[in-house]
Amino acid sequence: MFSSRSFILAPAAALTAGAALGVLAPLLEMSDAPAGHMAHLVLAAGWSWAALAFCVGLARKSRIESAVLAPASLIAAVITYYATKLERGKFLAADLSNPSQGAQLYWDGFSSKTVFWCAAAATLGALLGLAGNLARNRGIQGLPFRTLVPLIAFIETSERLRVEASLQGAVAGATWSVTRLVAVTVFVVLVGQTVINLRPRASAGQGKERTG
């Protein structure tokens, strides 16, 4: 059963987390400080957005809530992300037919990107939310879901290091390298915890067979 408090707080928390991610990622894009640039690279990465939806699903016991709140949080992130970019003048375009008017807002670009990524957030968010919910199973069945986000982070950062590292500078390369190392560490820890948790069950099963 859903309590009235949970019915209000859970959506509010999911939407707030999504909005915070959507605002902070573009705000930190122009930061001159290395720490700010690193934070932008982390928050704007696909794996971070996947982690948001996954964690929202992980936090809810109900699969229905996970499948609904996770995409809602991502949609909130997409809307605030592009709204922040719009406010910062990222969708300005020159009117070639009338240069004297200066740069004009490129509404088509803003709306098309927002709609496309909202649709993607609705689909992928639901899947990631369900994955987070299924990761609540501490047994071997939940392991593939628990290791999903570290795997996404490893694949994304490996590809960025291969393709973009030489173009983006030392800070970006260091950020992606550290992120990849953390992803591998988390993956190994999660697998190790699952194996350790399975051993007592196996030992108990062997003990019953001997006494029987």
mmCIF file of the C-alpha atoms, coordinates in Angstrom:
data_MODEL
# 
_entry.id   MODEL 
# 
loop_
_atom_site.group_PDB 
_atom_site.id 
_atom_site.type_symbol 
_atom_site.label_atom_id 
_atom_site.label_alt_id 
_atom_site.label_comp_id 
_atom_site.label_asym_id 
_atom_site.label_entity_id 
_atom_site.label_seq_id 
_atom_site.pdbx_PDB_ins_code 
_atom_site.Cartn_x 
_atom_site.Cartn_y 
_atom_site.Cartn_z 
_atom_site.occupancy 
_atom_site.B_iso_or_equiv 
_atom_site.pdbx_formal_charge 
_atom_site.auth_seq_id 
_atom_site.auth_comp_id 
_atom_site.auth_asym_id 
_atom_site.auth_atom_id 
_atom_site.pdbx_PDB_model_num 
ATOM 1   C CA . MET A 1 1   ? 0.000  0.000   0.000   1.00 0.00 ? 1   MET A CA 1 
ATOM 2   C CA . PHE A 1 2   ? 1.089  3.583   -0.680  1.00 0.00 ? 2   PHE A CA 1 
ATOM 3   C CA . SER A 1 3   ? 1.089  5.974   2.253   1.00 0.00 ? 3   SER A CA 1 
ATOM 4   C CA . SER A 1 4   ? -0.089 9.508   1.512   1.00 0.00 ? 4   SER A CA 1 
ATOM 5   C CA . ARG A 1 5   ? 3.276  10.854  2.653   1.00 0.00 ? 5   ARG A CA 1 
ATOM 6   C CA . SER A 1 6   ? 5.200  8.539   0.333   1.00 0.00 ? 6   SER A CA 1 
ATOM 7   C CA . PHE A 1 7   ? 2.801  9.354   -2.505  1.00 0.00 ? 7   PHE A CA 1 
ATOM 8   C CA . ILE A 1 8   ? 3.812  13.014  -2.213  1.00 0.00 ? 8   ILE A CA 1 
ATOM 9   C CA . LEU A 1 9   ? 7.449  12.845  -1.163  1.00 0.00 ? 9   LEU A CA 1 
ATOM 10  C CA . ALA A 1 10  ? 8.637  10.209  -3.646  1.00 0.00 ? 10  ALA A CA 1 
ATOM 11  C CA . PRO A 1 11  ? 7.615  12.114  -6.801  1.00 0.00 ? 11  PRO A CA 1 
ATOM 12  C CA . ALA A 1 12  ? 8.841  15.381  -5.298  1.00 0.00 ? 12  ALA A CA 1 
ATOM 13  C CA . ALA A 1 13  ? 12.252 13.879  -4.535  1.00 0.00 ? 13  ALA A CA 1 
ATOM 14  C CA . ALA A 1 14  ? 12.545 12.301  -7.999  1.00 0.00 ? 14  ALA A CA 1 
ATOM 15  C CA . LEU A 1 15  ? 11.604 15.505  -9.806  1.00 0.00 ? 15  LEU A CA 1 
ATOM 16  C CA . THR A 1 16  ? 13.878 17.619  -7.591  1.00 0.00 ? 16  THR A CA 1 
ATOM 17  C CA . ALA A 1 17  ? 16.843 15.330  -8.241  1.00 0.00 ? 17  ALA A CA 1 
ATOM 18  C CA . GLY A 1 18  ? 16.178 15.449  -11.977 1.00 0.00 ? 18  GLY A CA 1 
ATOM 19  C CA . ALA A 1 19  ? 15.808 19.218  -12.013 1.00 0.00 ? 19  ALA A CA 1 
ATOM 20  C CA . ALA A 1 20  ? 19.027 19.645  -10.023 1.00 0.00 ? 20  ALA A CA 1 
ATOM 21  C CA . LEU A 1 21  ? 20.959 17.499  -12.487 1.00 0.00 ? 21  LEU A CA 1 
ATOM 22  C CA . GLY A 1 22  ? 19.442 19.337  -15.448 1.00 0.00 ? 22  GLY A CA 1 
ATOM 23  C CA . VAL A 1 23  ? 20.412 22.741  -14.079 1.00 0.00 ? 23  VAL A CA 1 
ATOM 24  C CA . LEU A 1 24  ? 23.877 21.959  -12.732 1.00 0.00 ? 24  LEU A CA 1 
ATOM 25  C CA . ALA A 1 25  ? 25.190 20.139  -15.826 1.00 0.00 ? 25  ALA A CA 1 
ATOM 26  C CA . PRO A 1 26  ? 24.966 23.154  -18.184 1.00 0.00 ? 26  PRO A CA 1 
ATOM 27  C CA . LEU A 1 27  ? 25.745 25.747  -15.504 1.00 0.00 ? 27  LEU A CA 1 
ATOM 28  C CA . LEU A 1 28  ? 29.120 24.164  -14.838 1.00 0.00 ? 28  LEU A CA 1 
ATOM 29  C CA . GLU A 1 29  ? 29.942 23.874  -18.549 1.00 0.00 ? 29  GLU A CA 1 
ATOM 30  C CA . MET A 1 30  ? 31.648 27.271  -18.726 1.00 0.00 ? 30  MET A CA 1 
ATOM 31  C CA . SER A 1 31  ? 33.479 26.948  -15.410 1.00 0.00 ? 31  SER A CA 1 
ATOM 32  C CA . ASP A 1 32  ? 37.111 28.035  -15.541 1.00 0.00 ? 32  ASP A CA 1 
ATOM 33  C CA . ALA A 1 33  ? 38.047 26.050  -12.441 1.00 0.00 ? 33  ALA A CA 1 
ATOM 34  C CA . PRO A 1 34  ? 39.287 22.485  -13.075 1.00 0.00 ? 34  PRO A CA 1 
ATOM 35  C CA . ALA A 1 35  ? 36.978 21.152  -10.361 1.00 0.00 ? 35  ALA A CA 1 
ATOM 36  C CA . GLY A 1 36  ? 33.964 22.813  -11.981 1.00 0.00 ? 36  GLY A CA 1 
ATOM 37  C CA . HIS A 1 37  ? 34.919 21.461  -15.401 1.00 0.00 ? 37  HIS A CA 1 
ATOM 38  C CA . MET A 1 38  ? 35.324 17.973  -13.950 1.00 0.00 ? 38  MET A CA 1 
ATOM 39  C CA . ALA A 1 39  ? 31.920 18.234  -12.269 1.00 0.00 ? 39  ALA A CA 1 
ATOM 40  C CA . HIS A 1 40  ? 30.376 19.250  -15.589 1.00 0.00 ? 40  HIS A CA 1 
ATOM 41  C CA . LEU A 1 41  ? 31.934 16.274  -17.362 1.00 0.00 ? 41  LEU A CA 1 
ATOM 42  C CA . VAL A 1 42  ? 30.519 13.931  -14.737 1.00 0.00 ? 42  VAL A CA 1 
ATOM 43  C CA . LEU A 1 43  ? 27.040 15.461  -14.548 1.00 0.00 ? 43  LEU A CA 1 
ATOM 44  C CA . ALA A 1 44  ? 26.648 15.775  -18.321 1.00 0.00 ? 44  ALA A CA 1 
ATOM 45  C CA . ALA A 1 45  ? 27.752 12.191  -18.971 1.00 0.00 ? 45  ALA A CA 1 
ATOM 46  C CA . GLY A 1 46  ? 25.199 9.652   -20.101 1.00 0.00 ? 46  GLY A CA 1 
ATOM 47  C CA . TRP A 1 47  ? 26.078 7.265   -17.296 1.00 0.00 ? 47  TRP A CA 1 
ATOM 48  C CA . SER A 1 48  ? 25.174 9.909   -14.670 1.00 0.00 ? 48  SER A CA 1 
ATOM 49  C CA . TRP A 1 49  ? 21.733 10.341  -16.178 1.00 0.00 ? 49  TRP A CA 1 
ATOM 50  C CA . ALA A 1 50  ? 21.346 6.572   -16.310 1.00 0.00 ? 50  ALA A CA 1 
ATOM 51  C CA . ALA A 1 51  ? 22.393 6.417   -12.646 1.00 0.00 ? 51  ALA A CA 1 
ATOM 52  C CA . LEU A 1 52  ? 19.699 8.953   -11.739 1.00 0.00 ? 52  LEU A CA 1 
ATOM 53  C CA . ALA A 1 53  ? 16.903 6.831   -13.220 1.00 0.00 ? 53  ALA A CA 1 
ATOM 54  C CA . PHE A 1 54  ? 18.430 3.648   -11.796 1.00 0.00 ? 54  PHE A CA 1 
ATOM 55  C CA . CYS A 1 55  ? 18.659 5.083   -8.269  1.00 0.00 ? 55  CYS A CA 1 
ATOM 56  C CA . VAL A 1 56  ? 15.088 6.359   -8.408  1.00 0.00 ? 56  VAL A CA 1 
ATOM 57  C CA . GLY A 1 57  ? 13.957 2.836   -9.315  1.00 0.00 ? 57  GLY A CA 1 
ATOM 58  C CA . LEU A 1 58  ? 16.208 1.334   -6.656  1.00 0.00 ? 58  LEU A CA 1 
ATOM 59  C CA . ALA A 1 59  ? 14.646 3.520   -3.972  1.00 0.00 ? 59  ALA A CA 1 
ATOM 60  C CA . ARG A 1 60  ? 11.097 2.296   -4.616  1.00 0.00 ? 60  ARG A CA 1 
ATOM 61  C CA . LYS A 1 61  ? 9.696  -1.107  -3.605  1.00 0.00 ? 61  LYS A CA 1 
ATOM 62  C CA . SER A 1 62  ? 6.925  -0.985  -6.182  1.00 0.00 ? 62  SER A CA 1 
ATOM 63  C CA . ARG A 1 63  ? 7.876  -1.772  -9.773  1.00 0.00 ? 63  ARG A CA 1 
ATOM 64  C CA . ILE A 1 64  ? 5.094  0.490   -10.972 1.00 0.00 ? 64  ILE A CA 1 
ATOM 65  C CA . GLU A 1 65  ? 6.479  3.418   -9.000  1.00 0.00 ? 65  GLU A CA 1 
ATOM 66  C CA . SER A 1 66  ? 9.980  2.662   -10.279 1.00 0.00 ? 66  SER A CA 1 
ATOM 67  C CA . ALA A 1 67  ? 8.793  2.553   -13.899 1.00 0.00 ? 67  ALA A CA 1 
ATOM 68  C CA . VAL A 1 68  ? 6.909  5.847   -13.508 1.00 0.00 ? 68  VAL A CA 1 
ATOM 69  C CA . LEU A 1 69  ? 9.139  7.973   -11.271 1.00 0.00 ? 69  LEU A CA 1 
ATOM 70  C CA . ALA A 1 70  ? 12.430 7.124   -13.007 1.00 0.00 ? 70  ALA A CA 1 
ATOM 71  C CA . PRO A 1 71  ? 11.400 8.489   -16.421 1.00 0.00 ? 71  PRO A CA 1 
ATOM 72  C CA . ALA A 1 72  ? 9.692  11.431  -14.698 1.00 0.00 ? 72  ALA A CA 1 
ATOM 73  C CA . SER A 1 73  ? 12.989 12.381  -13.074 1.00 0.00 ? 73  SER A CA 1 
ATOM 74  C CA . LEU A 1 74  ? 14.806 12.151  -16.408 1.00 0.00 ? 74  LEU A CA 1 
ATOM 75  C CA . ILE A 1 75  ? 12.156 14.204  -18.193 1.00 0.00 ? 75  ILE A CA 1 
ATOM 76  C CA . ALA A 1 76  ? 12.513 16.881  -15.507 1.00 0.00 ? 76  ALA A CA 1 
ATOM 77  C CA . ALA A 1 77  ? 16.269 16.786  -16.054 1.00 0.00 ? 77  ALA A CA 1 
ATOM 78  C CA . VAL A 1 78  ? 15.902 17.165  -19.828 1.00 0.00 ? 78  VAL A CA 1 
ATOM 79  C CA . ILE A 1 79  ? 13.485 20.095  -19.564 1.00 0.00 ? 79  ILE A CA 1 
ATOM 80  C CA . THR A 1 80  ? 15.584 22.002  -17.027 1.00 0.00 ? 80  THR A CA 1 
ATOM 81  C CA . TYR A 1 81  ? 18.774 21.178  -18.949 1.00 0.00 ? 81  TYR A CA 1 
ATOM 82  C CA . TYR A 1 82  ? 17.569 22.753  -22.178 1.00 0.00 ? 82  TYR A CA 1 
ATOM 83  C CA . ALA A 1 83  ? 15.747 25.558  -20.359 1.00 0.00 ? 83  ALA A CA 1 
ATOM 84  C CA . THR A 1 84  ? 19.041 26.462  -18.670 1.00 0.00 ? 84  THR A CA 1 
ATOM 85  C CA . LYS A 1 85  ? 20.858 26.341  -22.000 1.00 0.00 ? 85  LYS A CA 1 
ATOM 86  C CA . LEU A 1 86  ? 18.151 28.542  -23.499 1.00 0.00 ? 86  LEU A CA 1 
ATOM 87  C CA . GLU A 1 87  ? 18.506 31.052  -20.674 1.00 0.00 ? 87  GLU A CA 1 
ATOM 88  C CA . ARG A 1 88  ? 22.262 31.138  -21.223 1.00 0.00 ? 88  ARG A CA 1 
ATOM 89  C CA . GLY A 1 89  ? 21.833 31.925  -24.917 1.00 0.00 ? 89  GLY A CA 1 
ATOM 90  C CA . LYS A 1 90  ? 22.822 28.563  -26.364 1.00 0.00 ? 90  LYS A CA 1 
ATOM 91  C CA . PHE A 1 91  ? 20.040 28.620  -28.960 1.00 0.00 ? 91  PHE A CA 1 
ATOM 92  C CA . LEU A 1 92  ? 20.856 31.941  -30.594 1.00 0.00 ? 92  LEU A CA 1 
ATOM 93  C CA . ALA A 1 93  ? 21.134 32.030  -34.381 1.00 0.00 ? 93  ALA A CA 1 
ATOM 94  C CA . ALA A 1 94  ? 21.782 34.902  -36.793 1.00 0.00 ? 94  ALA A CA 1 
ATOM 95  C CA . ASP A 1 95  ? 18.952 35.908  -39.120 1.00 0.00 ? 95  ASP A CA 1 
ATOM 96  C CA . LEU A 1 96  ? 20.737 35.928  -42.482 1.00 0.00 ? 96  LEU A CA 1 
ATOM 97  C CA . SER A 1 97  ? 17.775 37.617  -44.175 1.00 0.00 ? 97  SER A CA 1 
ATOM 98  C CA . ASN A 1 98  ? 18.001 40.555  -41.779 1.00 0.00 ? 98  ASN A CA 1 
ATOM 99  C CA . PRO A 1 99  ? 21.463 40.776  -40.158 1.00 0.00 ? 99  PRO A CA 1 
ATOM 100 C CA . SER A 1 100 ? 20.662 44.125  -38.566 1.00 0.00 ? 100 SER A CA 1 
ATOM 101 C CA . GLN A 1 101 ? 18.386 42.417  -36.033 1.00 0.00 ? 101 GLN A CA 1 
ATOM 102 C CA . GLY A 1 102 ? 21.286 40.451  -34.613 1.00 0.00 ? 102 GLY A CA 1 
ATOM 103 C CA . ALA A 1 103 ? 21.003 36.962  -33.170 1.00 0.00 ? 103 ALA A CA 1 
ATOM 104 C CA . GLN A 1 104 ? 17.552 35.491  -32.665 1.00 0.00 ? 104 GLN A CA 1 
ATOM 105 C CA . LEU A 1 105 ? 16.395 32.594  -30.550 1.00 0.00 ? 105 LEU A CA 1 
ATOM 106 C CA . TYR A 1 106 ? 16.402 29.362  -32.528 1.00 0.00 ? 106 TYR A CA 1 
ATOM 107 C CA . TRP A 1 107 ? 13.137 27.954  -31.173 1.00 0.00 ? 107 TRP A CA 1 
ATOM 108 C CA . ASP A 1 108 ? 12.998 25.035  -33.598 1.00 0.00 ? 108 ASP A CA 1 
ATOM 109 C CA . GLY A 1 109 ? 16.345 23.734  -32.366 1.00 0.00 ? 109 GLY A CA 1 
ATOM 110 C CA . PHE A 1 110 ? 15.327 24.146  -28.747 1.00 0.00 ? 110 PHE A CA 1 
ATOM 111 C CA . SER A 1 111 ? 11.938 22.461  -29.128 1.00 0.00 ? 111 SER A CA 1 
ATOM 112 C CA . SER A 1 112 ? 13.158 19.590  -31.334 1.00 0.00 ? 112 SER A CA 1 
ATOM 113 C CA . LYS A 1 113 ? 15.996 18.671  -28.966 1.00 0.00 ? 113 LYS A CA 1 
ATOM 114 C CA . THR A 1 114 ? 13.768 18.929  -25.909 1.00 0.00 ? 114 THR A CA 1 
ATOM 115 C CA . VAL A 1 115 ? 11.000 16.785  -27.400 1.00 0.00 ? 115 VAL A CA 1 
ATOM 116 C CA . PHE A 1 116 ? 13.422 14.162  -28.727 1.00 0.00 ? 116 PHE A CA 1 
ATOM 117 C CA . TRP A 1 117 ? 15.281 13.726  -25.456 1.00 0.00 ? 117 TRP A CA 1 
ATOM 118 C CA . CYS A 1 118 ? 12.072 13.776  -23.418 1.00 0.00 ? 118 CYS A CA 1 
ATOM 119 C CA . ALA A 1 119 ? 10.831 10.871  -25.531 1.00 0.00 ? 119 ALA A CA 1 
ATOM 120 C CA . ALA A 1 120 ? 14.144 9.062   -25.025 1.00 0.00 ? 120 ALA A CA 1 
ATOM 121 C CA . ALA A 1 121 ? 13.970 9.781   -21.282 1.00 0.00 ? 121 ALA A CA 1 
ATOM 122 C CA . ALA A 1 122 ? 10.471 8.319   -21.086 1.00 0.00 ? 122 ALA A CA 1 
ATOM 123 C CA . THR A 1 123 ? 11.550 5.074   -22.739 1.00 0.00 ? 123 THR A CA 1 
ATOM 124 C CA . LEU A 1 124 ? 15.020 4.570   -21.283 1.00 0.00 ? 124 LEU A CA 1 
ATOM 125 C CA . GLY A 1 125 ? 14.001 5.942   -17.904 1.00 0.00 ? 125 GLY A CA 1 
ATOM 126 C CA . ALA A 1 126 ? 11.311 3.302   -17.499 1.00 0.00 ? 126 ALA A CA 1 
ATOM 127 C CA . LEU A 1 127 ? 13.772 0.520   -18.361 1.00 0.00 ? 127 LEU A CA 1 
ATOM 128 C CA . LEU A 1 128 ? 16.436 1.878   -16.026 1.00 0.00 ? 128 LEU A CA 1 
ATOM 129 C CA . GLY A 1 129 ? 13.893 2.360   -13.258 1.00 0.00 ? 129 GLY A CA 1 
ATOM 130 C CA . LEU A 1 130 ? 12.804 -1.258  -13.556 1.00 0.00 ? 130 LEU A CA 1 
ATOM 131 C CA . ALA A 1 131 ? 16.454 -2.319  -13.572 1.00 0.00 ? 131 ALA A CA 1 
ATOM 132 C CA . GLY A 1 132 ? 16.969 -0.397  -10.339 1.00 0.00 ? 132 GLY A CA 1 
ATOM 133 C CA . ASN A 1 133 ? 13.957 -2.076  -8.795  1.00 0.00 ? 133 ASN A CA 1 
ATOM 134 C CA . LEU A 1 134 ? 15.156 -5.544  -9.835  1.00 0.00 ? 134 LEU A CA 1 
ATOM 135 C CA . ALA A 1 135 ? 18.596 -4.725  -8.408  1.00 0.00 ? 135 ALA A CA 1 
ATOM 136 C CA . ARG A 1 136 ? 17.005 -4.785  -4.953  1.00 0.00 ? 136 ARG A CA 1 
ATOM 137 C CA . ASN A 1 137 ? 17.272 -8.587  -5.183  1.00 0.00 ? 137 ASN A CA 1 
ATOM 138 C CA . ARG A 1 138 ? 20.526 -9.256  -3.337  1.00 0.00 ? 138 ARG A CA 1 
ATOM 139 C CA . GLY A 1 139 ? 20.958 -12.694 -4.834  1.00 0.00 ? 139 GLY A CA 1 
ATOM 140 C CA . ILE A 1 140 ? 22.628 -13.709 -8.057  1.00 0.00 ? 140 ILE A CA 1 
ATOM 141 C CA . GLN A 1 141 ? 19.454 -12.782 -9.968  1.00 0.00 ? 141 GLN A CA 1 
ATOM 142 C CA . GLY A 1 142 ? 19.913 -9.123  -9.094  1.00 0.00 ? 142 GLY A CA 1 
ATOM 143 C CA . LEU A 1 143 ? 23.624 -8.958  -9.914  1.00 0.00 ? 143 LEU A CA 1 
ATOM 144 C CA . PRO A 1 144 ? 23.283 -8.110  -13.643 1.00 0.00 ? 144 PRO A CA 1 
ATOM 145 C CA . PHE A 1 145 ? 21.042 -5.189  -12.707 1.00 0.00 ? 145 PHE A CA 1 
ATOM 146 C CA . ARG A 1 146 ? 23.299 -3.960  -9.876  1.00 0.00 ? 146 ARG A CA 1 
ATOM 147 C CA . THR A 1 147 ? 26.305 -3.865  -12.192 1.00 0.00 ? 147 THR A CA 1 
ATOM 148 C CA . LEU A 1 148 ? 24.446 -2.093  -15.018 1.00 0.00 ? 148 LEU A CA 1 
ATOM 149 C CA . VAL A 1 149 ? 25.470 1.491   -14.198 1.00 0.00 ? 149 VAL A CA 1 
ATOM 150 C CA . PRO A 1 150 ? 29.183 0.689   -13.622 1.00 0.00 ? 150 PRO A CA 1 
ATOM 151 C CA . LEU A 1 151 ? 29.149 -1.180  -16.925 1.00 0.00 ? 151 LEU A CA 1 
ATOM 152 C CA . ILE A 1 152 ? 27.588 1.793   -18.727 1.00 0.00 ? 152 ILE A CA 1 
ATOM 153 C CA . ALA A 1 153 ? 30.143 4.129   -17.143 1.00 0.00 ? 153 ALA A CA 1 
ATOM 154 C CA . PHE A 1 154 ? 33.026 1.871   -18.165 1.00 0.00 ? 154 PHE A CA 1 
ATOM 155 C CA . ILE A 1 155 ? 31.862 1.611   -21.775 1.00 0.00 ? 155 ILE A CA 1 
ATOM 156 C CA . GLU A 1 156 ? 31.172 5.342   -22.121 1.00 0.00 ? 156 GLU A CA 1 
ATOM 157 C CA . THR A 1 157 ? 34.421 6.515   -20.545 1.00 0.00 ? 157 THR A CA 1 
ATOM 158 C CA . SER A 1 158 ? 36.470 3.972   -22.510 1.00 0.00 ? 158 SER A CA 1 
ATOM 159 C CA . GLU A 1 159 ? 34.956 5.261   -25.750 1.00 0.00 ? 159 GLU A CA 1 
ATOM 160 C CA . ARG A 1 160 ? 35.536 8.889   -24.764 1.00 0.00 ? 160 ARG A CA 1 
ATOM 161 C CA . LEU A 1 161 ? 39.146 8.156   -23.855 1.00 0.00 ? 161 LEU A CA 1 
ATOM 162 C CA . ARG A 1 162 ? 39.634 6.464   -27.206 1.00 0.00 ? 162 ARG A CA 1 
ATOM 163 C CA . VAL A 1 163 ? 37.984 9.141   -29.340 1.00 0.00 ? 163 VAL A CA 1 
ATOM 164 C CA . GLU A 1 164 ? 37.937 12.456  -27.451 1.00 0.00 ? 164 GLU A CA 1 
ATOM 165 C CA . ALA A 1 165 ? 40.739 12.474  -24.876 1.00 0.00 ? 165 ALA A CA 1 
ATOM 166 C CA . SER A 1 166 ? 43.356 13.934  -27.223 1.00 0.00 ? 166 SER A CA 1 
ATOM 167 C CA . LEU A 1 167 ? 40.975 16.761  -28.197 1.00 0.00 ? 167 LEU A CA 1 
ATOM 168 C CA . GLN A 1 168 ? 39.464 17.658  -24.827 1.00 0.00 ? 168 GLN A CA 1 
ATOM 169 C CA . GLY A 1 169 ? 42.613 18.174  -22.776 1.00 0.00 ? 169 GLY A CA 1 
ATOM 170 C CA . ALA A 1 170 ? 44.197 16.779  -19.645 1.00 0.00 ? 170 ALA A CA 1 
ATOM 171 C CA . VAL A 1 171 ? 41.310 17.536  -17.268 1.00 0.00 ? 171 VAL A CA 1 
ATOM 172 C CA . ALA A 1 172 ? 38.819 15.612  -19.384 1.00 0.00 ? 172 ALA A CA 1 
ATOM 173 C CA . GLY A 1 173 ? 41.208 12.697  -19.823 1.00 0.00 ? 173 GLY A CA 1 
ATOM 174 C CA . ALA A 1 174 ? 41.891 12.534  -16.091 1.00 0.00 ? 174 ALA A CA 1 
ATOM 175 C CA . THR A 1 175 ? 38.171 12.724  -15.270 1.00 0.00 ? 175 THR A CA 1 
ATOM 176 C CA . TRP A 1 176 ? 37.280 9.893   -17.623 1.00 0.00 ? 176 TRP A CA 1 
ATOM 177 C CA . SER A 1 177 ? 40.220 7.769   -16.443 1.00 0.00 ? 177 SER A CA 1 
ATOM 178 C CA . VAL A 1 178 ? 39.260 8.149   -12.783 1.00 0.00 ? 178 VAL A CA 1 
ATOM 179 C CA . THR A 1 179 ? 35.599 7.491   -13.576 1.00 0.00 ? 179 THR A CA 1 
ATOM 180 C CA . ARG A 1 180 ? 36.515 4.324   -15.433 1.00 0.00 ? 180 ARG A CA 1 
ATOM 181 C CA . LEU A 1 181 ? 38.704 3.138   -12.550 1.00 0.00 ? 181 LEU A CA 1 
ATOM 182 C CA . VAL A 1 182 ? 35.887 3.782   -10.058 1.00 0.00 ? 182 VAL A CA 1 
ATOM 183 C CA . ALA A 1 183 ? 33.430 1.937   -12.318 1.00 0.00 ? 183 ALA A CA 1 
ATOM 184 C CA . VAL A 1 184 ? 35.696 -1.116  -12.440 1.00 0.00 ? 184 VAL A CA 1 
ATOM 185 C CA . THR A 1 185 ? 36.186 -1.003  -8.673  1.00 0.00 ? 185 THR A CA 1 
ATOM 186 C CA . VAL A 1 186 ? 32.451 -0.782  -8.003  1.00 0.00 ? 186 VAL A CA 1 
ATOM 187 C CA . PHE A 1 187 ? 31.813 -3.641  -10.447 1.00 0.00 ? 187 PHE A CA 1 
ATOM 188 C CA . VAL A 1 188 ? 34.348 -5.889  -8.699  1.00 0.00 ? 188 VAL A CA 1 
ATOM 189 C CA . VAL A 1 189 ? 33.006 -4.997  -5.234  1.00 0.00 ? 189 VAL A CA 1 
ATOM 190 C CA . LEU A 1 190 ? 29.429 -5.769  -6.250  1.00 0.00 ? 190 LEU A CA 1 
ATOM 191 C CA . VAL A 1 191 ? 30.415 -9.128  -7.733  1.00 0.00 ? 191 VAL A CA 1 
ATOM 192 C CA . GLY A 1 192 ? 32.519 -9.924  -4.660  1.00 0.00 ? 192 GLY A CA 1 
ATOM 193 C CA . GLN A 1 193 ? 29.683 -9.079  -2.270  1.00 0.00 ? 193 GLN A CA 1 
ATOM 194 C CA . THR A 1 194 ? 27.315 -11.332 -4.174  1.00 0.00 ? 194 THR A CA 1 
ATOM 195 C CA . VAL A 1 195 ? 29.760 -14.250 -4.077  1.00 0.00 ? 195 VAL A CA 1 
ATOM 196 C CA . ILE A 1 196 ? 30.361 -13.774 -0.341  1.00 0.00 ? 196 ILE A CA 1 
ATOM 197 C CA . ASN A 1 197 ? 26.624 -13.658 0.351   1.00 0.00 ? 197 ASN A CA 1 
ATOM 198 C CA . LEU A 1 198 ? 26.126 -16.901 -1.558  1.00 0.00 ? 198 LEU A CA 1 
ATOM 199 C CA . ARG A 1 199 ? 28.739 -18.860 0.416   1.00 0.00 ? 199 ARG A CA 1 
ATOM 200 C CA . PRO A 1 200 ? 26.774 -19.160 3.689   1.00 0.00 ? 200 PRO A CA 1 
ATOM 201 C CA . ARG A 1 201 ? 23.800 -20.520 1.759   1.00 0.00 ? 201 ARG A CA 1 
ATOM 202 C CA . ALA A 1 202 ? 25.975 -23.065 0.003   1.00 0.00 ? 202 ALA A CA 1 
ATOM 203 C CA . SER A 1 203 ? 27.587 -24.101 3.305   1.00 0.00 ? 203 SER A CA 1 
ATOM 204 C CA . ALA A 1 204 ? 24.188 -24.431 4.962   1.00 0.00 ? 204 ALA A CA 1 
ATOM 205 C CA . GLY A 1 205 ? 22.970 -26.610 2.126   1.00 0.00 ? 205 GLY A CA 1 
ATOM 206 C CA . GLN A 1 206 ? 25.974 -28.919 2.405   1.00 0.00 ? 206 GLN A CA 1 
ATOM 207 C CA . GLY A 1 207 ? 25.488 -29.170 6.173   1.00 0.00 ? 207 GLY A CA 1 
ATOM 208 C CA . LYS A 1 208 ? 21.873 -30.319 5.745   1.00 0.00 ? 208 LYS A CA 1 
ATOM 209 C CA . GLU A 1 209 ? 22.919 -32.974 3.261   1.00 0.00 ? 209 GLU A CA 1 
ATOM 210 C CA . ARG A 1 210 ? 25.515 -34.386 5.697   1.00 0.00 ? 210 ARG A CA 1 
ATOM 211 C CA . THR A 1 211 ? 23.144 -34.475 8.655   1.00 0.00 ? 211 THR A CA 1 
ATOM 212 C CA . GLY A 1 212 ? 20.432 -36.053 6.510   1.00 0.00 ? 212 GLY A CA 1 
# 
